[in-house]
């Protein structure tokens, strides 16, 4: 990475990978949740991440940036934690609360990644991408 544009491209690809990975995990753990409100959160997060993934994919194509097989190593660790909690034979109340905590953790990480991409887009003059990277808190 030699300049801000390289950093921006890296953050952009990372954000796409993050949304892809999050959409998959939020979808896959729904069957392990008993709390109706938490299940709805997982459903909504899966939809939101899938929508964002599609928007990011389109923007990457427009910018001629190939995300390749980019993965987000920080997200991978959080996703492994979610999978671990979901697979444990523990009281359901504990499982649901553990999943909620993990959902919060990864969602705040998502917000930070969007904020990073937003600031770089502003700095580099990518006005057409600022709305894509604006993550409402």
C-alpha positions in Angstrom: 0.0 0.0 0.0 1.7 3.1 -1.2 -1.0 5.9 -1.1 -4.4 6.9 0.1 -6.0 5.5 -3.1 -4.5 2.0 -2.3 -5.8 2.3 1.2 -9.2 3.3 0.0 -9.4 0.4 -2.5 -8.3 -2.0 0.3 -11.0 -0.6 2.7 -13.6 -0.8 -0.1 -12.8 -4.4 -0.8 -12.7 -5.2 2.9 -16.2 -3.7 3.4 -17.6 -5.8 0.6 -16.1 -8.9 2.2 -17.4 -7.9 5.6 -21.0 -7.5 4.3 -20.8 -10.8 2.4 -19.6 -12.6 5.5 -22.1 -10.9 7.8 -25.1 -11.7 5.5 -24.1 -15.4 5.6 -23.6 -15.6 9.4 -26.8 -13.7 10.3 -28.8 -15.9 8.0 -27.2 -19.2 9.2 -27.7 -18.7 13.0 -31.4 -17.8 12.8 -32.4 -21.4 13.5 -30.4 -21.4 16.7 -32.3 -18.5 18.2 -35.4 -18.8 20.3 -35.9 -15.2 21.4 -38.4 -13.7 18.9 -36.9 -10.2 19.1 -33.4 -11.5 18.6 -34.5 -13.6 15.7 -36.0 -10.6 14.0 -32.8 -8.7 14.6 -30.9 -11.5 12.8 -33.4 -11.5 9.9 -33.1 -7.7 9.5 -29.3 -7.7 9.8 -29.1 -10.5 7.2 -31.3 -8.5 4.8 -29.4 -5.2 5.4 -26.0 -6.9 4.9 -27.2 -8.6 1.7 -28.5 -5.3 0.3 -25.3 -3.5 1.2 -23.2 -6.3 -0.3 -25.1 -5.9 -3.6 -24.7 -2.1 -3.6 -21.0 -2.4 -2.8 -20.5 -5.0 -5.5 -22.1 -2.7 -8.1 -20.0 0.3 -6.9 -16.8 -1.8 -7.0 -17.6 -2.8 -10.6 -18.3 0.8 -11.6 -14.9 1.8 -10.1 -13.2 -1.3 -11.8 -12.0 -2.6 -8.5 -11.9 -6.4 -8.2 -12.5 -7.6 -4.6 -11.1 -11.0 -5.4 -11.2 -13.4 -2.5 -10.8 -10.6 0.1 -11.7 -11.6 3.6 -11.9 -9.6 6.7 -9.7 -11.2 9.4 -11.2 -9.2 12.2 -14.7 -10.1 11.2 -13.7 -13.8 10.8 -12.8 -13.9 14.4 -16.1 -12.4 15.4 -18.0 -14.8 13.1 -16.2 -17.8 14.5 -17.3 -16.6 18.0 -20.9 -16.4 16.7 -20.7 -19.9 15.2 -19.2 -21.2 18.5 -22.0 -19.7 20.6 -24.7 -21.0 18.2 -23.3 -24.5 18.3 -22.9 -24.8 22.1 -25.2 -27.0 24.1 -25.9 -24.3 26.7 -29.1 -22.9 28.2 -31.0 -21.1 25.4 -31.3 -17.8 27.4 -27.5 -17.8 27.7 -27.1 -18.7 24.0 -29.4 -15.9 22.9 -27.7 -13.3 25.1 -24.3 -14.4 23.9 -25.5 -14.1 20.3 -26.9 -10.7 20.9 -23.6 -9.5 22.4 -21.7 -10.9 19.4 -24.2 -9.3 17.0 -23.6 -5.9 18.7 -19.9 -6.4 18.5 -19.8 -7.1 14.8 -22.4 -4.5 14.0 -20.3 -1.8 15.7 -17.3 -3.1 13.8 -19.3 -2.7 10.5 -20.1 0.9 11.5 -16.4 1.6 12.0 -15.5 0.2 8.6 -18.1 2.3 6.9 -16.9 5.4 8.7 -13.3 4.6 7.6 -14.4 4.2 3.9 -16.6 7.3 4.2 -13.7 9.5 5.4 -11.3 8.2 2.7 -14.0 8.7 0.0 -14.4 12.3 1.2 -10.6 12.9 1.3 -10.2 11.4 -2.2 -13.1 13.3 -3.8 -15.3 10.2 -4.4 -18.5 12.2 -3.8 -20.6 9.6 -5.7 -19.6 7.0 -3.0 -20.1 9.1 0.1 -23.8 8.1 0.5 -22.9 4.4 0.0 -20.5 4.6 2.9 -22.6 6.7 5.2 -23.7 4.4 8.0 -26.4 5.8 10.2 -25.6 5.3 13.9 
